[in-house]
């Protein structure tokens, strides 16, 4: 493994932010750490970079224990949410000055700037100052500055969150293509589940400083390990109901069943339900239903939204998840 984090704990005074996190990132793997605000995502990234002191645990990069090394000794490159570009130097100087302070010939310095800039598509921006660049252009420059270091590990701290929706989609595709070309162990943190599902070779779901689940995007989606992961991944979130409730017969009594909104079917048979409201979202309609004493949401094509307040609900075969309510874990 290129990066290994073992039993990592970080505390701010009496408040512990990370509670013994274990994580590995393989060579050429892009691992996304996903979680809500306050989960400890950026703290984890900063601890790996050496920017935040740790209370316990170990960080290893290429079999070298870097736990007590300064940031500059770890050979990592970090791309921040806020781009972190100096406001005055031209872009070429920003990219080529990042690796080290050692003297080098002018031609070599220029080449160091051109190569990563061309890789991320910002070669034409080398004569401009950061203040003259758009958000997407600044993020490309920040990525070029990370590439020029030729690091052992890339650390990306919500690099797309400051971009507008259209540009975020564009940069997400570019970032995935860039990683496919360049490779390198990459630890990418975000709160955006779509970003995680699209970009990650694997995803680590973080909650309150603890890892809930690590797996491929397919594993996270199709086999959530806990009710938190089940509810956090997906929009609208997964419905959770008692196994002896209105949708019974899928698990023994006393368990929880989880059904994604897209797995619920509206029909003229099944469990009776009352429509509470309908939200049309483009080609989809989110149907909020009262199912006995429980509220659920179904996602159907907008053309199939119910015409009356009374309907029935069935579940698509093979799409029921079962959890132990006492632990919140998958049964």
Helices and strands as residue ranges (DSSP letters): E 3-12, E 15-25, E 30-34, H 41-49, E 56-61, E 64-65, G 71-73, E 76-79, H 91-96, H 106-119, G 123-125, G 130-132, H 135-148, E 153-157, H 165-182, E 185-190, H 193-199, E 202-207, E 210-215, H 217-222, H 227-232, E 239-242, E 256-259, G 261-263, E 264-267, E 271-281, E 284-291, E 294-301, G 302-304, E 310-315, E 321-323
